[in-house]
């Protein structure tokens, strides 16, 4: 079985090497070529894979459809990105970069190479270094750390549509009124996810008292490891942020500065450990339970039956009130 898997992997790798393109696909290059022949003036590249990028592409499509303007929409992957020379389409007037700004100076080179306007949307702090004062006049970046890219794109295309009106002179809306409220709820959800907006429950998190654990590697017993934790089923993407705040709370409560975030993963519990204290190594605990990681960030998997057994053994050591602090985040 292992030999068969390896042969398949090698064959796939050889195919990709022969093609030499990966995510820069033949289909995308052909679409660009056809767009050049048809003198398509608008091109929208959206971050792939990204929900915010996909929604932004939808808004770009709706905007151009309302105005009966041809627009080519293509996914842009950082794995094997499209190159500036691929996108130099004759007659191209405008390129949108949705939920990304591209590699360094990508927008500048694209604007100069095609003599087109480039408009980029992003919300990540990491792209701020790309925004300088020497960009070409036709390059505009909309970067707001407090607003998701999809929200910024929605507001941009909606306001543009109102300013330009529809061809018959009536003010058009990007979305139907009955859909607009639902879309705003979706955008709010994506914005909370993209910007990692969250808050912990007001009540105290439950305490986890690992009275004793034994390392399989060195058989060292480390008693009285305490930390605070919460259940985060459905919010596992926030495990890092929640764990770090719990670490600070745990230290303030006089406990070990370790926060635990627990959530279901394939019928088992995954426990993520985080610490904001450089002198604390969470991986010691994770390794003892078959997991691993770094000093400040580690995790391990524990079966539900093992966890329930662990709870029953430790229940006598806690008050009933403490057991009720098992919070669902």
Buried (B, 14 or more C-beta within 10 A) or exposed (E): EEEEEEEEEEEEEEEEEEEEEEBBBEEBBEBBEEBBEEEBBBBBBBBBEBBBBBBBBBBBBBBBEBBEEEBBBBBBBEEEBBEBEBBBBEBBBBBBBBBBBBEEBBBBBBBBEBEBBBBBBBBBEEBEEBBEEEBBEBBBBBBBEEBBBBBBBBBBBBEEBEEEEBEEEEEBBBBEEEEEEEBEEEBEEBBEBBBEEBEBEEEBBBBBEBEEBEBEEEEEEEEEBBBBBBBBEEBBEBBBBBBBBBBBBBBEBEBBBBBBBBBBEEEBBBBBBBBBBEEBBBBBBBBBBEBEBEBBBBBBBBEEEEBEEEEEEBEEEBEEEBEEBBBEB
